[in-house]
Amino acid sequence: MKPTADVNPGMAEIAYPAFEAIPGALDSGALVICDHASNAIPPGYGTLGLPREALDRHIAYDIGAADVTRALAAQLGAPAVLSTYSRLIIDPNRGLDDPTLVMRYSDGAIVPGNAYVDPPDIARRSRLFWTPYREEIATTVDAMMATGEPPALISIHSFTPVMRSLARPWKIGVLWDRDGRIPKPLIEAMLAEPDLRADEVGDNEPYDGALAGDTIDEIATARGLANALIEIRQDLIAEGHDATAWAERLARALRPIIADLRSREPADLGSRAHTTAHRRGKPSSAA
């Protein structure tokens, strides 16, 4: 028997905190964010008709990313903002006009509770979950800018070892658009790590960092803020102690980069996302 889509949008109006804000020094030079931190489904949406175990898969959230985010923020003494709801509800890292904003089908799984989602429900989900998360990041950026120390926006994600039957060799990838102030030296630092081979460090792998409307694009690129989206293979950070170790590694690499104000001064370096057709994902073996 197929699971039923036990969705009651009326219950969704129950107050639900759409983000977790971790305090940190506003002049730290970095704001750490995690778009896909949680697999929680807010009241009114049940399990979106999915078996409960499906919510433990990467289709619901980025496994290990929240632990890396919290540990990295602590290492840098920086504030952090994490989402508190599954991306199956609405993806906080997609633009409101993105066709994948609410996924009806994800990596082999039909999402019954999204199969017949209509524009009013998408608007409701945006108002209750997507918008408060984005606004909290923007508000934190404003507060940090007011200190005279513009922040670099560091976004933490994780990816699966295999996608569409294709193995992904990378242990870590750094995604970026046209602003290489943080990504380039960060990639160099990762390549210098003794336990990481050159083919295990991805430059815009396993995804392309130019995606119109995503969190980096809307909040960092639009303001000329330095940024990097970091993807770590989920099997390397699924356990808490491993996530902490990767956070410590990233902190060592990022500290000297963000310490230089020149790497964080607002600069309009343009965007590939708004000049050519881009999508998060690659049709080649990188997919």
N, C-alpha and C positions, 0 to 999 in steps of 0.2 A: 504494500500500500504506500502511495506517495504521501509525504508529510503535507499537512494542510498549511495554508498561509494564514497563520493566526495573527492578522494585523488589525488593530483597532486604532486608526489615526487619532480619534478623539482623545484617547488616553495619552497620546504623545504630548498633549498640552501640559501634562504634569511637569512641574519644574525639574529640569535635568541640567546639571553643570556640564557644559559642552567642552570644557578645557580644564586642565590642571596647570596652574601657574606656580612655578618654583622660584622663590626670590633669589636674587643674586646681586652683585655689585653692578649698578647701572653704568659705571665707567669701566667695566671689565673688557670692553672691546669685542664681545661676542654675545650673541643670543642664540641659544640652542633650541631647535624646535623638532617635534616629532609628529608628523601628520597622521601616521597610521599606528599609534601607540597602543590602541586598545581593541579588543574583540567584543566589548560590551554592547548589548542591544538595549536601547532605552525602553522604558515602559510603553506599551501600546503596540509593539512590533513583534512580540513573542520571540521566535527564532527565525523570523522571516520565512517560515515554512521549511527550514533546513533541519536536518538532524543535528542534535546538539554537538556532536563530534566534528561536524563540518566547520563550526566556529573556531575550532582549535587550529585550523589550517591557515595558510598564508592568504587565502581568499578573504579572510575576515580582518587581518591585521598584519603588521610586519613583526614577525617573531623576533624577540630579543632587542628590538629597537628602543623600546621604552627604557629598559635597563641601561643600555649604552647612553641614552640621552641624559638620564638622571646622574649617572656616574661622571659623564663628561662635563656637565654643568658644574658639578661639585669640584672637579679637578681644576676647572678654569675660574671658579668663583663667579660664574655667570648665571644670569636668569635663564629659565627654560619655560617653554609652553608646549604642552602635550595635549593631543585630542583625547577624549574620553569615550568615544563611541566607534563602533566598527565602520570601516569604509563601505560595508555593504548597505548601511543606512544612507549615506551620502559621502562621497569622497572629498575630504577637505583639501586634497592636493589636485583638484581639477577645477577648471573654470566653470562658471554657472551655465555656459553654453556648450560645454563639452558633452558629447554623446555618451561618455562613460562615467558621467557624474553619479548616476545611480545604475549600478550594474544589474542587468537582468540575467546575465550568464557570465560565469567567471571560472576559468580554467577547468572546464568539464562539468561544472555544477550549475544547474538551473536554480535561480533564486526565486522561489514561488512568490514570496512577499513583494517582489519587485516586478514580477511579470507583467502586471497591469497597472503599474504606477502611472498616475496621470499628472499633468502640469500643476494642479492645485496641491497635490501631495508633495511633489518635488519642491514647490515653493514653501510649503510648511516645513519640510526637512531642512531646507536652506535657512529659513528664519530661526529655527530652534537650535540647529547644530552647526552648520557650515559657517554662518555669519558670525556668531559669537566667538568661535575659534579664530577666525581670520582677524576679527576686530581686536581681540586680546593681543595678538602678535603685533598688529599695527600700533596699538596703544603703548606696548612695551618699547617698541622701536622709537616712538616719539619721546618717551621718557629718557631713553638712553641718549638720543641725539641732543637732548637739552643739556647734558653734562659736558658737551664738547668732545666727547669720545664716540664717534659714530660706530655702531656695531657691525661686525661681520655676521651675516645670517648663516648659521650652520645647521643644515637639515639632515636628520639621521633616518635612514631607511634600511631594510634588509631585503634580500632576494633569495629565491629558491636555487638549490644546486642544479636542478634540472627543470627545464620549461619546454613543453611541447616535444618531449622525448630527446631534447638536445641538452647535453651537459654544458654547464657554465664553468669555465676553468678559473674564473677570478675569485679571489678571496675578498677583495675590496675593490670598489669602483668609485671614482670621483666624477660627478656629473656637473657640467657647467655649460653656459651659453657662450657669451663673448668676453666675459669678465674673468680673466685667468689669474687675477692677483692672489687669490687664495688657492684655487685648484692646482695651478702649475707647481708651486713650491711644495704643496701637500703631496702631490703625486711623486715628486722627486724624493721627498722624505720617506714615503712608503717604499719606493724602490731601493732605498738605502737600508731598509730593515733586513737583517741577516736571514730571517726565516721566510721572506717573501721573494719569490722569483719574479722576473719581469713579466711573465705571462699570467701572473696571479694578481697584478695590479692593473685595473682597467681605467682607461682614459675615456670618459663618456661610455662606459660599459657597466652593466648590461643594457642600459637605456641611454637615450639621448637627453642631455640636460636642458635642451631648449623646448619648452612646452608652454605654449601660450595659456595664460590664466592660472598656471599652478602657483603654489604659495611663493616660491622664489621669484617667479616672474612678476606677480602682482605686487609683492611687498618689497623685495630687494632690487630687482632689475629696474622696476619703475622709478625707484628713488636713487638709483645709481649706487646702491650699497654693495660692498663686496660680499661674496657668498660662495657656498659650495654645498652641493647635495652629496652626502656620503652614503653609499650602499655597501653593506657588509653581508656576506653570505650567511644565511640564517642558521645553518648548522654550526657555525663558529661562535654564535652568541646566544644560542638557545638556553644555555645554563648561565645563571647569574654571575658566577665567578669568571666565566669566559667573557661575558659582556663587560665586566669591570676591567678585565685585562686589555680588551680592545679600546675601551674609553681612555685608559691610562696611556696607551700607545698613541692614540689620536691627540691627547692633550700635550704630550711631549712634542709632537710634530707641529701642532697649531700655535703653541705659546710664542715661539720666536716670530712666527708669521704675523700674528695679530698684534704683537708688541709694536710693530712698525706702523705708525699712524698713516704713513703714505699708502699702506696696503688697504686702509679702511676709509680713506677720504672719499666722499661721494663723487662719482664720475660717471658720466653718460657714455657708456661703451657700446650702446646699441644692443640689438637682440636678433638672433637668427629666427626665433620663434614667430616673429611678426612679419618676416619678409619672405619666408618660404613655408611650404606645408610640412609641419613636423607632427609627429605623434610619439608618445612615450612607448617605445618598443621598436624592435628592428626586425625586418623580415628575413634577414640573413641568419647565420648560425648564432648570432648574438641574441636572437629572440628566445 
